[in-house]
């Protein structure tokens, strides 16, 4: 069982799930260092618990600044027991209409920044033989949807990194979980999403309904961020946390659909899959 009061480093606490995660951890008595990109957001965060909420100015895409930021976090609040890589955003756009710059920015925020933070906290966790790393991915890190291929790609990548890292550090008492939410009532699909400009009419039939539905649903998603925060705390306190935890009925539903489709496709193509083994000459 986790000790009663721990030090959390949570990225992106100014809004959305990050804010909920931080508020939940503070309510449970933990110390929280929360990263923000604007000083005003840091002031708001600090007021949540003046003696235990420590704002830290950091853009997770400024990779060179991350080691010093983690050192400052530990100076403020003590050794990091729990890293929650939450900061990130969604890139919406058909792949053909999106730029390589769009892709690089998406991976910088959703993959490279989290990896840099993991690298910064791991030496201390490894030395102490304890620690929890929670990488906030998405149901879009396992299932896919048209119109957010770059986002899904980044979350698939973070899922893979998380799973492999968990195997690398298991012997050091460090536990790694990919936390994959479905749709939660945040502004992820509103102001937090970047949208590529439309330019190819052939994609109208795919993109126009998706974009309209996503914008209409923003702020009315089924998931409750406060309940997601409770789930995070339960995850951190678990003696044997899962490699991956999906959050939300919607996430579980689409994941089950994909697993069933994968099983059917594997069965259909089983013979061709098995046809590639080397067979020695009978002679």
HELIX and SHEET records of a PDB file:
HELIX    1   1 UNK A   16  UNK A   27  1                                  12    
HELIX    2   2 UNK A   39  UNK A   46  1                                   8    
HELIX    3   3 UNK A   63  UNK A   77  1                                  15    
HELIX    4   4 UNK A   95  UNK A   97  5                                   3    
HELIX    5   5 UNK A  100  UNK A  107  1                                   8    
HELIX    6   6 UNK A  108  UNK A  112  3                                   5    
HELIX    7   7 UNK A  113  UNK A  128  1                                  16    
HELIX    8   8 UNK A  139  UNK A  141  5                                   3    
HELIX    9   9 UNK A  149  UNK A  169  1                                  21    
HELIX   10  10 UNK A  170  UNK A  172  5                                   3    
HELIX   11  11 UNK A  201  UNK A  203  5                                   3    
HELIX   12  12 UNK A  204  UNK A  217  1                                  14    
HELIX   13  13 UNK A  225  UNK A  237  1                                  13    
HELIX   14  14 UNK A  249  UNK A  268  1                                  20    
HELIX   15  15 UNK A  270  UNK A  274  1                                   5    
SHEET    1   A 7 UNK A  53  UNK A  57  0                                        
SHEET    2   A 7 UNK A  31  UNK A  36  1                                        
SHEET    3   A 7 UNK A   7  UNK A  10  1                                        
SHEET    4   A 7 UNK A  82  UNK A  85  1                                        
SHEET    5   A 7 UNK A 131  UNK A 136  1                                        
SHEET    6   A 7 UNK A 174  UNK A 181  1                                        
SHEET    7   A 7 UNK A 244  UNK A 247  1                                        
SHEET    1   B 2 UNK A  90  UNK A  92  0                                        
SHEET    2   B 2 UNK A 193  UNK A 195  1                                        
END                                                                             
